[in-house]
Amino acid sequence: MSSVLYVTKETLEQMKEELLRMRTIDRPAAARAIAEAREKGDLKENAEYDAAKEAQGILEAKLKKLENDIASVRILDTENVDTSKVSILTKVTITNLANKKKITYTIVSEKEADLKLGKISITSPIGQGLLGKVVGDVAEVQVPAGTLKFKIEDISV
């Protein structure tokens, strides 16, 4: 489970802020909720106590995952990105050969993926299909709806 997580410096800062919030705000709030529920009587029939304990368990699991993610982070810098082929942090302009539509995606890590902003994950079917391609290549991408063909038009940072 020690896979490397590639992120930008900004995303790492966001992850650290979230971890700090979880430790300083969310964790004490969960402990208070458990204490309040405990004061309401018999724990065997106290649904509020059970829910508070479950919420605390979920919070602790998220906290542990985030700590592990931060420990395995490698920071990417756009200055070191090779634009001769599609790789993480490259901006790729592709043409869908089925409908001739052009679209530009930035290939990012799973943590940074946001389709509305044109950022697709390196682990997504399209992201994986585009990796390693150069300008002029046609990438055949297997998606749930079938096979899509994309022509690589441009690669930049």
ABEGO torsion letter per residue (X at the ends): XABBBBBBAAAAAAAAAAAAAAAAAAAAAAAAAAAAAAAAEBAAABAAAAAAAAAAAAAAAAAAAAAAAAAABBBBBAAABBAABBBBGBBBBBBBAAAGBBBBBBBBBAAABBAAAGBBBAABAAAAAABGBBBGBBBBBBBAAEBBBBBBABBBX
